[in-house]
Each structure stands twice: as structure tokens, then as C-alpha cells.
Amino acid sequence: MKTITIEGQLRTETGKSATRQLRSQDSVPGVIYGGAQEVNFSAKALDLKPFIYTPDFQLVEVKVGGKSYTCILKDLQFDKVSDTLSHIDLLELVEGKKVTATIPLKFTGAAAGVKAGGKLEIRLKAVKVKTLPKFLKENIEVDLTNLELNQNIRVQDIAAENYEILNSPRIPIASVTLTRQLKQEEAAAPSAAPAAAASAAPAAAAKK
């Protein structure tokens, strides 16, 4: 799995004036928790961008105070006016200790329903899971090959070994729906047979 490395600085002061000063220097205050001790740190906003502004699930290795902490993202705060990153919360990964994380779904295969003319609709792009750090991965694959028209794949259908999925099992994650053209074709199909029979009747009478 991809890991971003960030050089941080320990924060000894955590008041409002101290955080304002950090932000004026284009640094972001943050906290690492979940391990033996909570670590208050700061890092350059520019260095955090590859970790923050991405749809990918990644790990971050924060080097601070002569130590290294491997973490996952837990929370972000943005300034209400400028929309710039104002605070970051990280969860340290500890061997043997389960963590909760949001893992993106990766859809593979061509759905049978799409081949039949339907439209694929993705309803859920990620799921929340509980697992050990050693089982964390960039995404969970979902095979769409056998997804037919008017059918759903639900959370309960996800094959994710070593993961406890925390989302409700009945939530749809992908479906294939009828397109407007297919709906029109289906609506026209029942009336086609009576119309053909009606046109055949005069011809049969003429033969008598």
C-alpha cells in the first residue's frame, strides 16, 4: 500500500494563539492518537496535500520528535472562510490492535445488465470496515460481471476476508437500471402483438 512520509514538528503549545501562529506560517496543527501516547505535532500544509487531496486510501508515516508513527486519517477540519486545512487527526496503527477505516470500493468486470442495454449506477463508493492493520489495503474489489438488469449488489454481497464491514448489509452499492430506450421498448412490446393480429384479420377474411 502507498505510504506518504511527512516530516513534522512537536507542538509544546496548543492554545489558540499558538495554532494561529502555525497557520500563519503555512503549517497545520495535528494530533496522533491510538498509540501509547497522544502526540501533538504540526506539518507543512504543502507536504500534507498528497495525503489529503486524493480519493485513494493511503497510510502516512509521520516523523516527529525523533520517532516515526504509521497512521491513517481519522478527521480533517477546514477553515469556514478560507476553506484551507486547519487541523488533522491521525490514528496510529498498532500491531494486533483493530482499527476502523473507510476503504474505497473498486468495481471490476462488465455487468451483464449493461451488455443488455441497461445503465450501471454506483450507489456506494466506499465502506467502513474494522480490521487489523496488517490487513489494510488500498481498496476492496467488487465483481460486477453477474449483475443483471434490475438487480442490485448489496453490502452483504461484498467478499472481504479479514474485514468486518460496519455498513448496513442491505444497502445497495451498485445496480443496473433500465434506460429510457429500454423502457420505451418494453412499453411498446405488449401492444405490438394485438396490432399484428388486427392487421392479419382482414387478410384472412379476404381469402374466404
Beta strands, then each sheet from edge to edge (+ up, - down):
strand 1: 3-7
strand 2: 9-10
strand 3: 27-33
strand 4: 39-44
strand 5: 59-64
strand 6: 67-78
strand 7: 85-92
strand 8: 99-108
strand 9: 119-122
strand 10: 126-131
strand 11: 140-143
strand 12: 152-154
strand 13: 164-165
strand 14: 172-177
sheet 1: 1+ 5+ 6- 7+ 3+ 4- 2+
sheet 2: 11+ 8+ 10- 13+
sheet 3: 9+ 14- 12+
end
